C-alpha cells in the first residue's frame, strides 16, 4: 500500500467516525425527547386517575351523608 492510499483510508475512517458521532448525538436527542414525552404522559394519566378517585370519594361522601340524613328523618 502506498502512503497516499493509507492517508485516504485514514481520512475515510475519520469521516466515518465523525458521522457516527453526529448520528449518536441525533439518536440521543430523539431518545431524550421520547423519555420526556413518556414522563409527561405518565404524569397526565396519573393526574386523571387522582381526579377520578377524588370525584368518586366526593360522590361516596355525599351518598353517605344523604343516607344518614334519610335515616334521621325516618326515625323522627
C-alpha positions in Angstrom: 0.0 0.0 0.0 1.2 3.4 -0.9 1.3 6.3 1.5 -1.4 8.1 -0.4 -3.8 5.1 -0.1 -3.0 4.9 3.7 -3.8 8.6 4.0 -7.0 8.2 2.0 -8.1 5.3 4.4 -7.3 7.4 7.5 -9.4 10.3 6.1 -12.2 7.9 5.3 -12.1 6.5 8.8 -12.1 9.9 10.4 -15.0 11.0 8.2 -16.9 7.8 9.3 -16.0 8.5 12.9 -17.4 12.0 12.7 -20.6 10.7 11.0 -21.1 8.1 13.8 -20.6 10.8 16.5 -23.3 13.0 14.8 -25.6 10.0 14.4 -25.3 9.2 18.1 -26.0 12.8 19.1 -29.1 12.7 17.0 -30.3 9.4 18.5 -29.6 10.6 22.0 -31.6 13.7 21.3 -34.5 11.7 20.0 -34.3 9.3 22.9 -34.4 12.2 25.3 -37.5 13.6 23.6 -39.2 10.3 23.8 -38.3 9.9 27.5 -39.7 13.4 28.2 -42.9 12.7 26.3 -43.3 9.4 28.2 -42.8 11.1 31.5 -45.3 13.8 30.7 -47.8 11.2 29.6 -47.4 9.3 32.8 -47.9 12.5 34.8 -51.1 13.4 32.9 -52.6 9.9 33.3 -51.7 9.9 36.9 -53.4 13.3 37.3 -56.6 11.9 35.6 -56.6 8.9 38.0 -56.2 11.1 41.0 -59.0 13.4 39.9 -61.3 10.4 39.2 -60.5 9.0 42.7 -61.3 12.3 44.4 -64.5 12.6 42.4 -65.6 9.1 43.4 -64.7 9.8 47.1 -66.8 13.0 46.9 -69.8 11.2 45.5 -69.4 8.5 48.1 -69.3 11.1 50.9 -72.5 12.7 49.5 -74.2 9.4 49.3 -73.2 8.5 52.9 -74.4 11.9 54.1 -77.7 11.5 52.3 -78.2 8.1 53.8 -77.5 9.4 57.3 -79.9 12.3 56.9 -82.6 10.0 55.5 -82.2 7.6 58.4 -82.5 10.5 60.9 -85.6 11.9 59.2 -87.2 8.4 59.0 -86.8 7.9 62.8 -88.4 11.3 63.6 
